[in-house]
Amino acid sequence: MAPRASWKGYLKLSLVSCPVRLYPASSTSERISFNQLHKKTHNRINMKPVDPELGLVERSDLVKGYEYEDKQYIIIDDADLDAVRIESNHTMNIEAFVDEGEVDVIYQDAPYYMAPDGAMAEETFAVLREAMRKSGKLAIARLVLSSRERVVTIGARENGMFVCTLRNPNEVRGTSEYFGNIPAGKPDAEMLQLAEALIKQKETTFDPKKYEDRYEAALMTMIREKLKGHKPIIAAAPERGNVINLMDALKASLSQSKPPAKSKSKADEAEKPAAKKAAAGGAAENPLKANLLKAVGKSKK
């Protein structure tokens, strides 16, 4: 069965256009979900619309209303919505091109795949796709989805295109309320180097398959055990160790995956006392540095 398109219309760049279809690029159908049941009968509960004066009402009697004042509504019907016709109802008109890095990730919302609608559209679609791929740009356009106009980005992806709806600026909260009181001072240089080294140790290529939903997996294990008539196994969360200070924590983290130290030469051993003496002076002035030196000494043993 062919996937169902969420939107059908035209992709347009200046005088060039081609019919396209839009498909959701993500799905939540595989997520575990629960139904509301009565605790005695285990019958599934039906959510029915209730009018505070009339009681239960039929869904066919429901209409859309916009609350313009407290408890004051204006009724909006399908004819009213159909009358609101703008170009983006059926056309994605490309308005501009931007570098991918210019689109802040906080504005990115829902992902879609876009494909040509029919064989006649394939050549035009391929030309537009490859032009965007070679330029390294994202297109900015608009379309109407779910009765509202959305700004979208469009980019080449494999043989098709990738569309991402963007949040409206008034939906994105500013940072001052959350970050305003965080001091902007620079961290200690040595601790920064340790943190950078820890990051370096954990560098890898991103593979989403490595990051399965462990809570979802544990839920399914519990469900299967209950189906067998077994009591669910309660897995205790790992205990958190006491962290003395940031420097010790960074050093301990690095030492967990640090390769064994190479054997020291006699020349290196001769330099040790002098190095310790020089370091001791600076450590006396900074407790964090002193703890770091202790941690470094432990890791070398």
Secondary structure, 3 states (H helix, E strand, C coil): CCCCCCEEEEEEECCEEEEEEEEECCCCCCCCCCCCECCCCCCECCCCCEECCCEECCHHHCCEEEEEECCEEEEECHHHHHHCCCHHHCEEECCEEEEHHHCCHHHEEEEEEEEECCHHHHHHHHHHHHHHHHHCEEEEEEEEECCEEEEEEEEEECCEEEEEEECCHHHCCCCHHHHCCCCCCCCCHHHHHHHHHHHHHCCCCCCHHHCCCHHHHHHHHHHHHHHCCCCCCCCCCCCCCCCCCHHHHHHHHHHHCCCCCCCCCHHHHHHHHHHHHHHHHHHHHCHHHHHHHHHHHHHHC
